[in-house]
Amino acid sequence: MIQQVLTTGTISVQVSRSDFSAEALFDFAERRNPKRSFLFVSKVLGRHIPIKPSLMRDTYQRLASQLPADADAPFLFVGMAETAVGLAAGVFEEALDNFPNSVLLTTTRHPVKGKLLCEFKEEHSHATDHLVYWPTNEIGIERVKNAKTLVLVDDEATTGNTFKNLTQALMASGLSNIQRIITITLTDWSENALQANLDLPVTPISLMEGAWQWQPRPDATLPDMPRVNVTQSGAATVSPTQDWGRLGVTEKVRPAALQNFSVQPAESILVIGSGEFVYIPFLLAEHLEQLGGKVLFGTTSRSPIADGLAIESSLAFADNYGLGIPNYCYNVAHQQFDRIIICTETAASHLDPALLTALGQSAPQVEVFVYA
């Protein structure tokens, strides 16, 4: 039994199966969210804790290798925004060699020009509303329409309710050929609760399984959550190059622009993705690591988390989508690098100068990579 006392209660987990030690896989933090104040912070995801891209790639490979060989194609992979969009893209790419008749979609809270497939809610989240779009290419559209295996990807599962809501929304939108559900998570505390809510067979895949219990403090003051529950277009224009998830992916992505970057011998570099824009920045970080750089990868987030426990430092700033909501960058401010590259799908001018100034305290060189 692993326990962590938080200001609003105590979270306990019992691990039943794991590919790693608990200490290597996750830590705890406190959400600034009255609906659920505990958070499992992954040490292999590359979001709230910057990590080596090679560790992320290993995670993708481990999870993809567990996909059952007898599952029927086409496969529809769906990654949960914002935390698991990069995880889903990585697992999808690793799965393509064995399951080439596949398509990836990522949910989003940023409306884009496309045909809406469905909407659903993540009830416990700091941002509850999700949008899912149809792919824009005919191959992707056909694979979605004919999908027989639905692969749902998130960083962790606690109740299975979000996966249930997504599955029901997809099937209500007309996806009537689905015969099997596969859930992919880093840590799965749901005890396959999804199976009890669906008539279809469910196969859970994860790096760790177990059960959780939450014991609230009756006298605890619930945290105030910043205004981040926004699903709409902002003042900033989003790049039309949607080749990593929102509008469908059917093949591996390797943007030519990544070849413009180089490294100095033993150069320490932090690459930062922004919000839902994760997989292209990860590929950049992986490219620089393969060139010999000492590279870590992390991302900004709209998820409000209190300092302490897994969160050693935090930066707060305005979002770059022009929504007028706070964003955060965790576990960067207490570190030092030779160079930081922050990646964005909006114009560089929409990055908050306060963020760039703060990053300048952690590196003498701060670059902005705009994915146009």
N, C-alpha and C positions, 0 to 999 in steps of 0.2 A: 504494500500500500504506500502510495506517495501522496503526501499532503502538503498544502500550502495555505497558510493563513493570510487572508487579505483583509482590507479594512471593512468590507461588507459581509464577510463570511469566510468559510473554509472550503476549498476545492480538494477533493480526494479522487485519486484514480488507482485502479487495480489493473495492472498489465497482465494480459493472458497470453499474448504472443508478440514477439518483436524480433526484427532483424538487427536492431541496434540497442544499446543501453539507453535508458530514458534520458540520461544526462547528455548524450550525444545527439538526441533527436529533438528535444523541445525543452522549453522553460515556461514559467508562468509570468503573467503580467495582469494588470488591472485595466479593464476597459473603463472609459468614462462614458458609461452607457447604463442607465437604470434598468434596462430590460435584461441584460446579462453582463455582470461586472467582472467575470473571469475571462482570461484569454490564454489559449495555448499558443506560445510563440515558437514557431519552427526554427530550428537551427540548420535546416537543409533546404529551405525554400528560397532564400535570397530576397527577402522583403524587409522585415523589421530588423533583422540582423544581417549585415553584409557578410557574404561568404565567397569562397572560391567558385568560379564558374564550373570548374571540373567536378566539384562536389555536387553541384546542381545537375550536371549532365549524368553523373553516376546515379542520382536519384531517379531521373527520367528513365534510364535504362533498366534499373531494378524494377520499377513499377510496370513498364511496358512488357518486360519479360514474363510477367505473371498473367498476361491476357490469355484466356483459354483458347487453345488452337481449334477447338470444335465450334467456336462461336460463328454464327452465320453473318456474311457480308450482305449489304454494305454496313460499315460501322459509322455511326454518328457520334463524334466526341463533342461534348459541351463543357467548357470551362467556366467556372464561376468568377464573376467580377467582384472586387477587383483583385482579390488576393491570389486567385488560382489561374488567372489567364496565362501566365507564363508557364506554370506547371502543366497545364493542359496542352499547350503548344509543344512543349518538350516531349511529353509522353506520346502525343500524336505523331510527332516526327519519328520517334524511335519505333513506333508501331507500324509505320508505313511499309517497311521492308517485308513484314509478314502479312500485313493486311492492307494491300495497296488500294483497295476499293473503299477508301475512308474519306471522311470530311470532318473538318473542325469548325465549330462555331464557339464564340465566347459571348457570354452575356455582357451587357453593358448598361451603364447609367448615363451614357453620353449619346443622345440621339444622333444618327447619321443619315445620309441620303441612301435609302434602301427600303425594301419591302418588309414590313414587320411580320415576323412569324408568330410570336406570342409574347405575352407579358406574364410575370409572376412575382411573388413576394418572398423575401427572406425575412421572416417575421422578427427574429431576434436581433437583426443587424442594425448598425448605425445608419444604414441607407437601405431601406426595405425593398424598393422597386427596381426590378430588372427588366430589360428589353432583350429580345432575341430576334435577329434579322435573318431573312433568307440569304443564301449566298447570291452573288451577282453573276457567277458563271454557270453555264448550263450543266456542266459535269457535277458541280456542287449541288445544284438544285435537284438533280435526279438522285444523287446519293442521299440527300435528306429525305426526299419523298419516299424512297424505297428502303430506307434504313431498317434493318432487322435487329441490329444490336445497338443499343443506346449506352454510351459510355459517359458517365457523369463524373466530373473531376472537381475536387475541392481540396483545400489544404487539410481540413479535418472535418469529421462528422461527429455530432453529439447526440442529436435526436433523429436524424433522417428526415426531418420535416421539410427542409429546403429542397432536398432531392425529390421528395414526394410532390411538392408544389410545382417544381419544374417539369417533372415527368407528366403530371396531369395536364399542365398547360400545353406541352408539346403534343400530347395525344389528342387533346381537345381541338388543336389547330389542324388536325387532319392526318397526323402521322400514324396510320393505322396498321403498318406492317411490322411494328416493333414486336419482337418475340422474346427478347432477353434484355435485362438491365445489368450493367456492370458499374459498380461505383469504385472510383480510385481516389484514395486519400493518403496523406502522409500518416496521420494518426486517426484511427476509427474507434470512437468510444460509443457508438450507437447500438452495438450488439445486433446489427443487421435489422434495426427497427423498420427499415424501408420495406422489407419483405412482408411484414404484417399489414401494410397499407396498399399493396399491389397484388394483382392476380398473376403477374408475370414473374418468372424466376429471377432472382437477384443474386449476383455473384460479387461479394466485396473483395477488393484488393487494397492492401495498405502495407506500410512498413511496420506498423504497430497496431495491435488490437487490445481492447480492454473495456472497462466500464468506469463511469464517473458518478460522483455524488456531490451535490452542492448543499452545504449547510449554511443558510443565511444567518447573519447576526440580527436579532430582532430590533436592536436599538441603533442599527447602523444608519447613517445618513447616506441616502442614495446619491450617486454623482450626477452632476448636471452635464448633459451632453451638448457640445457645440452644434450649431446648425449645419449639419452635413447631409441630411436626408433630402437630397436634391437629385432628381432624374430629369434633366432637361438640357437644352442647348445653352451654352454660355455665349459671351461676347466674342470669344476667340474662335477663329476658324480652325477646324480639325483637318489634318492632312488627308487628302483624298486617297492616299496610298494605304489602303486597308488590307494589307496582305498578310496579316498575322492573326486574324480571328473574327472580328466583328461581322465581316461580310463574307466569311467562308474561306477556308484554305483546303486545297486538295493535294498539295505537294510541298516539298521542303522549300523553305525560303532562305536565300543567301544574297542579301542586297549587295550590289557592287560597291556602294558607298563605304562599306566597312573596310575595303581594301585601301582606302585613303589614310588609314590610321597606322601609326608605327609606334614602337617603344624604344626607350633607351635601355641599355643593360642594367638589370636589377631595379628598374624603375617601379615604384609602388604607385598603383593606380586604383582609384575607386570609380566605377561606372555606376551611374544612378539612372534607373528608369523612372518614369513619372506616371503615377496613377495606374491606369489600365495599359499604358504603353510600356510593355515589359519585354516581350520576346526579342524584338530587334535589338534593344539595348543589351539584353543577355548575350545575343550572338556577337555583338561588338566586344563585350567583356571576354567572352570565350576566345575570340580571335586574338585579342591582345595577350591573353594568358598563353596561348599557343605560340606567340612570338617571343615569349620569354619574360613577360612582365609579371610582377607580383601583384596580381589583380584580385580585387574583391568586387562583388556586385550586390547592390541593394536598390530599393525603390522608395519614392515618396508614396504617401498614402493619405486618404481622407479619414482613416480610422483613428479616432481619438483615444490615446492610451496614456495612462498616468506614468510618470517617471518612477523608477524603482524596479527591483527584481530583474527581469530580462531586459528592461529598458534602462540602459546606463546613461543615455543622453537623448535629448530630443530638440528639434528645431521646429518652430511653427511659422507659417507664412501663408500668403494668399494663394489660392489655386491658380494654375496657369490656363484654365479653360474659360475664365471670365465668369464663373458662377458666383463669385463673391463668398466662397466658403473657405474655411481654414484647411490647410494641408499640413502634413508633418513629415519629417525625415528623422528616423530613429537610429540611434547607435552609430552616429557619424561624428558629432561635434566633439567627442572626447578622443578622437583618433587623429593621426597625422598621416598625410600622403604626399607624394611628390606631385601628384596631378589628379584632378577630379574632372570627370566628363559627365555632365548631366544631359540626358537625352529627352527630347520632347517631340510630340506630334503637333504642337502649335508653334506659332512664331516665337522666336527668342524674346521678342519684346513683351510677351505675355508672362514671362517668368518674373516672379516677384524679386526686385533688387535686393530685398532683405535676405532672401535665400542665397543669392549669389555672394553677398557680403559675408554671410555666415559661413558658407563653404570655403570662402577665402581664408578663414581662420584655421582651416584644417589642411589647406594645400596652397602653395605659392602659385599654382597654375590651375585655373578653373576654365574649362571649355564648355561650350554649348553645342550639342549635335542636334540639328533640326532635321527630322525625317520628313521630307517634303513629298 
